[in-house]
Amino acid sequence: MTTRRAFIQQAAVIAAAGTAIVPGQASAVSSRDSRQTTPKEHQPMNILSKNLTFPQNYGLGGVGPGNGWHTNTSEQIHQTLQAAWEAGVRYYDTSPFYGYGLSERRFGHFLFEKDRSEYLLSTKIGRIFEADPAFEPGSAGLWKGRLNFKFRYDYTADGVKRSIEDSLQRLGLSSIDIVFVHDLSPDNGDLGDQWTEQFDVAAKGAFPALTKMREEGIIKGWGLGVNRPQPILKALEVADPDVMLVAIQYTLFEHEDALNNLFPAMAAKKVRAVIGGPLNGGFAAGLDRWNYGPGLPKDRVEKRDRIKAIADQYKVSLSTVALQFAAQHPVVAAVIPGASRPEQVKENVQSFHTTIPAALWKTLKDEKLIHPDSPVGT
């Protein structure tokens, strides 16, 4: 019988055979802004690792394929992923938690016949899933539909190995490029104040296990995927991560703490950032939704209205401003907005290839709508 360790080692051999990211050419996509440029060739962004480069400064997040907020058919998600591929997207981020395995299965089904050297794939660890015959639709919070699984947390070294093996099985792929330690954070309601206890488990288990996997060539890099800065700062002190998935912390509407504290600490350790939730859960796209929970902060709505009025003057969409804002900080390697429909992913890609006048950024700073030190328009 093949052991879990042997299985992962086999994956490493396959991965070592050739997983360099080859820059592609972005396809033309429909315009939604009057000011736009022809999509440029992808520029790989070295994150100071011999093994890890990003094919472009944007990618696709996997919440939508996991039935985040609403159910999406497999056909619809396949069309969305196809639109992303045709638009030149070559970085994909998913997680076992997204739809309790559904997102990984859908990504894997789409990527199965793609050349493995042409894209970068990240997923996450921290939860182990098992079948749940008693699963009730509507019981999984953000995730909708019949998911049929339940989970337990496991940030040990063995938990890492089990999670990666399970992810490879769900994906049907031979390798994973980046692994993020997921939701090890004070905002995780399941963990609460005990998140620090779980962090200590990860510091002794998950972190060194992932470092060893990187050294053995099983993965190319690892980090944390969290919504708060505290665990990232702690991890920088006790481990040697490569990249952090910084979710809903550096956005057009909230960025001061990341700009002044988190990003300088990451830069000092030569750790780059992937920006998750750059539209604050669709808020920057005009949805009456803020991040991942209920409630719509009045001050954020007022700020959105003011920024949108300025963006409209320059005939640039608000979501384009939000996505490009997140992408311009030098610590940021990639921004990963989500999408569940083809038109969404096309619009998001176009946003990264749209020219925003420097005067728009200046106006936002003059009106104190973004921090004066924000590295935009340069």
N, C-alpha and C positions, 0 to 999 in steps of 0.2 A: 504493500500500500504506500502511495506517495505521501510523504510527510508535508506539513504546511511549509516548513523551511525549505525542503527540496523544491516544492512548487514555486516559491518565490525566487529561489536561485535559478530555476529554469527560465523564469521570466527575465531575470537579469541577463542571462546569456543571449536571449533573443533581443533584448533591448540594446545590448552592447554591439550587436551586429550592424546597427546603423539607425540612429534616431536624431541625426542632426536636423535642425529646422532650416528648411530652404525657403528664403523669401519668395513670395509669389507676387503676382500682379493683380491689383484690385480691379474688379470688373466695374464698369459704369453702372450706376444705380440712379433711380429716379430722383430728381431734385425736389426739395421742398422749400429751399431758400433761394432768393434771387441772386445772392452772391455766392458763387461756388467755384471750385477749382476741379480740374480733372484729377481723379484719384491717382496718387503717386505710388511708386513702388514701395513695398513694405521695407522699412528700415529696422533691421534687427537691433534690439536694445540690450547690450551686454549688462548683466547684473553682477559683474565681478565674480563670475564663477566660470570655470573652464567648461563646464558641461551644460550651462543653462543660458539660453538667449530667447528673447521673445520675438516672434515673427513680425509684430507690429505693436503699436501702442494702444491697441484696443482688442477686445475679444467678445465672447458671448457668455453670459451667466446662465446657470441652469435651473433657476427657480421656476420659470414658466414651463419647461418640459417636465417638471415635477408636480404640475398642477397646483402651483402657488396661487392662492386667492380664488381660483376658479378651475373647473375641469377643462382640459384641452384634449381633443382626440389625438391619437397617435398619428393619423394622417396629417392633421394640422401642424403638429410639431415637426413631422418629417419635412413638410413644405417649408417650415420656418428655418430648419437647419439647412435645407437645400439652398434657400435664399441667402443664408449667411455664407455658405461655401462659395456660391456664385459671386457674392459681393466681395470675396477675398478674405473673409474671416478665417484665421488659422490658429486662434487660441480659444479653447473651450474649457470652461470651469463647471464642474458638477459636484455632487456630494451624495453619499448614501442617504442623508437626511432629507434631501429634496424629493418629496413624494415617496419616502420610505423605500428607496431603491428605484423608483420609476424613472427619475431623471437619468440615472446612470444607464438603465436598460435602453432608454430611447437614444441617448448619445451614442452608446456602443453600437446599436443597430445601424445608425446612420454612418458612423465612422468605420464600420467593419471592413468595407471594401475600399476605403481610401488608403493612399500610400502613407504608411506610418511615419515616414520622414518629413511629411509635408505639414504636420500640425503639432501643436503643443497641447497637452491635456493635463488638467489638474483636478484632483478630487480630495476628499477629506477623510479623517479618521476621528474616532472619539466615541462612536456609537456602534454597537454590534446588533444586527437585526436578525430576527427569527420569525418564522411563520406564526400567524395569529388567526386561527379559524374563527375566533369570536370578534374579529375586528368589526367595528361599527362605523360606517361612513359618517363624517362630520365630527369624529372624535380626535382628529389629528391637527386641530388648530388651523394653521395657514394652509395645510395640504388638503385638497379636496378629492372626493371620489373614493372608490373602494380600493384600499391600498394593501390590506391583507397581511400586514407585518406589525411587529412591535420591536422595541429596542431597549437596550441597557447601555449605560456608559461604561467605557473601559479605556483608560489612558495608560495602561501598562504596555510593556514591550510586547508581550504576547497578544494584547489587544490590537496593537498596530499591525502585527503580522496577520492576524485573523481578518482584520478589516480590509487590508490591502488584498489579501487572497479573495475575499468575498467580492470586492469591487472589480477585480479582474474577471471573476466569473460573471458578474452582472453585465459588465461592459463587453465581454467576449473579446477583449484585446490582450495583447501580449505584454504591455507595459504601461506605466503611468509616469508622467514626467515630474510633476510637483505634487507633494502631499501637504495639506494644511491641517493642523490640529484644530478641530472645529469646536466653537462655542464654549471654550474654556474661559469663561468670562463672567463678571458679576451681574450682567444683565440676563444671564440664562436663568430663567425662573425655576428650572428643575434643580439647579445647583445652589442658587442663592448665596449666602455667606460662605457656604462650604466650597466655593470655587477654588479658594486658596489651598484647601486640602487636596482637591483633585489636581491642582497645579503641581503640588509637591510630588504626587504620584507620577505625573507626566515628566517632571524634571528628572526623575530617577528611571522612568520606563520609556515613554514615547520619544522623548527628545534624543537620548543617546541611541535608541534603536533606529530612528530616522537618519541620524548622522552616519551610523554604520551602513545603512542601506545606500546612502549617497556615496560613501567611500567605496562600496562594492559595485557601484554602477547600477543598482536596482532602480533607483530614482535619480533625478538630476538635481533636485533641491527640495527644501521643505521650509515651513514656517507655521505661523498661526493664522487662522481665519476667524476673526472676532469683531464685535461691534464696539468695543471699548479699548482705550489705550493701556490700561493697567497691566493686563497679561502680556502685551507686547513688550512693554518696558521691562517687566520681570524676566521675560524670556531672553532679552538682549543681555541681561546680566549673568544668566546661568547656562546659556547654550550658544550654539553657533548657527543660527538659521540663515537662510539665503534671502528669503522674500516673505513679506507679510501681506495677507489679504486684509486690508484695512477697509472695513465695511461701514458705511454711513458716518464716517468720521471726517472725511475731507470732501465736502460737497460745496456747491455754490451757496447753500444756505447755512451750513455749519462747518467751519474750517479753522477757526482761530487756534484751538488747542493743538490740533495736529500740526498746524503751520509753525507754532511757537515752541512746542515741546516734543511731540512725538517724532516728527520728521527729522529734526536735528539729532535726536538720539539714534534714529535708524541710520542717518547718513554717517554718523561717527563710527558705526560698526559696518558700514558699507552694505547695508541691507536695503533692498528696494521694496516698493509697495505696489500691490495690485489693488485698485480701488473698486470695491464692491458697493452696490447700492448707490451709484453716482446720481441717480435721479430721485433719491429718497423715496423709493417704493412707488415711483410713477408721479410723485408730486410735481416734479419739474416738467412733466409731460402734460400737466393740466388735470391730473386725477385728484379727486378729493380724498387722498390717502397719504398719510405721513409714515414713512418707514414701514415697519412690519406689524404695527398694532393699531388699535382704534384711537380715535381722537385726531383732531386737526388743529394744531396750535395757531391761535389767532395772529400772533406776531409773525409767524412764518408765512401765513396767507398774505398778510399785508406786504411783507418783503417780496414775495413772489409777484404780486401785482405791480409793485414799483419796478422791479427788474424787467418784467415782461413789457411794461410800457416803454422802457428804454430800448430793449431789444427790438420791439416793433418799429421804432423810429429808424433803425438800421436794417429792417427787413431780414432779421435773423430770428429763428425760432428760439424760444426759451430753453428747450432741451438741448439745442446745439450749444448755447452758451454754457449750460451746466456741464455737458460732457467735455467740452474743450477746457473749461476751467480746471476740472479734475486732472486732465491729462498733462497740463503744462508744468507742474512742479517737477524739478529734476530728480526727486526721489522716486517718482512714479514711473513704473515700467509699463503698466497697461491699465486700462479702464474697461470694466466688463458690465455694461448695461445688459439687462435681461430682455427677452422678447418671447412672445408666444404666438405671433402672427408674422407672416413674411414681410408685410409692409412696415412693421415695427423695426425689424432688423435692418431693412434697407435704409430707412430713415436714420437709424442710429449710425450706420456706417457713413452715410452721406455727411452727417454732422462732423465727423472727424476730417472730412475733406472740404469743408466749407471755410471760406475766408471771413474772419470776423475783424472788422475795422478796429484799429488800435484806439480810436476815439470812443468806441463803446466801452472798452475796459477802463479807459480813463474816467468816463462818466460814472461808472459804477464805483470807482474809488473816490471820486469827488463827492458823490452822494452818500459815501460811507456805507455802501451796500456790500462791499467786499473789503477785506483787510487791505490796508495800503501797501503792505509788503507782499501781497499775493503775486507770484511770478507769472503774470499773464501779459499778453500783448508784446512780448519781447522777441 
